[in-house]
Structures are given as C-alpha cells and as structure tokens.
C-alpha cells in the first residue's frame, strides 16, 4: 500500500478500516520530504501494519469458530 500526502503540514492521527483522519500537524517539524518519511511516514506504516495484523487475527478467530461449529454439527 502506498500513501502520498501532498502537504508537509498534515498529520494523520488515526488509521482504521473506515479510513484515515487528517489534521494539521501540531509540530510542523517535517520541513523536508525525508524528515516526513522518517517521522509521520514511519508512524503511518506502523499503524497500517498493526491494523493489518488485527484483521488477520479476526479472520483466524472466525475460522476457529467455523471449525468448532462444524465439529459440533458432526457430533
């Protein structure tokens, strides 16, 4: 997944299945694209990975429940 933010003074405060929340950066310390990538860009990447892992865990839980229901119906 790739995210491009055109304004360096924009900060993403949350990432969820509904989308992202963009607000003005409180510090506005990312004066260059490189600084942005090292700070906010890295945070976005971590949040996306965390969200992806949550989805994987939910899918695994659903699979376990389906297996349990299948076993119960066979018994």
N, C-alpha and C positions, 0 to 999 in steps of 0.2 A: 504494500500500500504506500502511496506517495501523497504527501500533503505539501501544498505550496501556499505560503502566506505572503502576500504582496507588501504588506506594511510591517516594518520592523517594530512599530509601537503597539502591536496587537499581541495579546496574551491569551492562550487557551486555558480556561480554568477547569474544565471537566470534559471527559470523553465518555460517552455511553452509547448504548445501542440506538438511542434517539438522535445522536449527533454530537456536536461539539459546541461549547459555549465560548464565544469570543468576547473579550473585553479589552479596553485599553490597558497596556502594560503598566503596572504600578511603579516599576523602577525605570522603565525605558532605558535599561542599560545595554541593550543589544544594539550597538551602533553600526555593526557590520554584519553581513550575512554569516560569516564564520562564527562570530560571538553568538548569534541567534541559534545556530545549529548546535553549538556546544551547551547552551543553556536550555531555552524553551524547546528547541527541536528534540533534544535528548529526553526531556520530560514527556513530550508527546509520545515519543517512541515507547517509553516505559509504560505509559498509560494504555497504549494500544495493545502491548504485549500482555499486560495484566488483564485487560478486558477479553482478549482472545482466550487466555487461559481460563477465565470464568466461564466462557461459552463452552469450552472443551469439557470442563468439569460438569456443567449442567447436562451436556449431551451424554456423558458417561453415567450420570445418575439416572437419566431417562432410560438408558439401555439396561441398567441393572433392574429397574422397576419392571420393564417389559419382560426380562428374563424370569423374574420372580413370579409375575402373573402367568407366564407360560408354564412354569413348573407347577404352580398351584392348580392350573386348569387340567393338567395331565394327571395329577394325583387323585 
